[in-house]
Amino acid sequence: MAFASFMASTAGRTLRVIVGLGLIGWGGYLALGANSMVVGILLAIVGLLPLVAGLLDVCVFAPLFGAPFSGANVRAHAR
């Protein structure tokens, strides 16, 4: 539950957005600059998951730990 609580916090959401943007940027670099089109596109697509999850305040892995999917519900459940 501690992992889900951290990921639902402001710091966790910020971390997910930063990681998502980093993966998308790295994928763009590989696709355009390093001539690894397939790997770059796949990496950019994978980067969308943490980016969108952080922006929409959902924790994709929280249900695996018995916590709610919604970040607001995780924070309310942790109190």
N, C-alpha and C positions, 0 to 999 in steps of 0.2 A: 504494500500500500504506500510505502514511502516513495517508491519510484513514481507511481501514478500521481501522488501529491506534488512531487517536484515538477513533473512534466505539465501539470495543470497550473502551476504557479506562473507568475509573470516572467521569472527568469527562465523557466522551462520552455515557455512559449517563445520567448525571444531566441533562445538557443535553437529551437526547431526551425524558426524562420531563417536564422543565419546559416545553419547547416544546409537547409534546402536551397537557399540562394547560392551557397558555395558549390553544392553539387551541380546545380544548373549551370553556373559559370564554368566549372571544370569540364562539364560535358560540352558546353559551347566551345571551349578552347580545344578540346580533343577533336570535335567534329569539324571545326573550321581551321584550326591552326596546325594540328598534329596529324591531320589526314586519317583519323580513326573515326569515320562517320558513324558506324553502327554502335561502337562503344560509347561515343559521345552522346548520341541520341538516347541510348538506354540510360546512361547516367543522368542526363537531364530529366528524363521521365521519372526515374527513381527520386530525384530531388524534389519533384512536385509533391510527393506524399508528405514529407515533414513541413514543407512550406504551407501547403493548404491546411494541414492539420493545425499548425500553429496559428494561422490567420483565422480559422473557423472555431478555435477553442475546443477541439476534440482531441482525445487521447486514444489513438488507435490501439495501443497495447494495453490499456487499462483493463479491459474485460478479461485479459489473460491473468490478471492479478486479482480478479474479483471486484474491481472498481467499476463505476459507471463509465460510459463512453464519453459523455459530455464533461468538459472541463469544469463547468460551473457545478455540476452534480458531484464531481470528485472533490472539489473544494468544500462543498456543503457536507459531504459524507465524512470528510476528514476532521470536521470540527467536533 
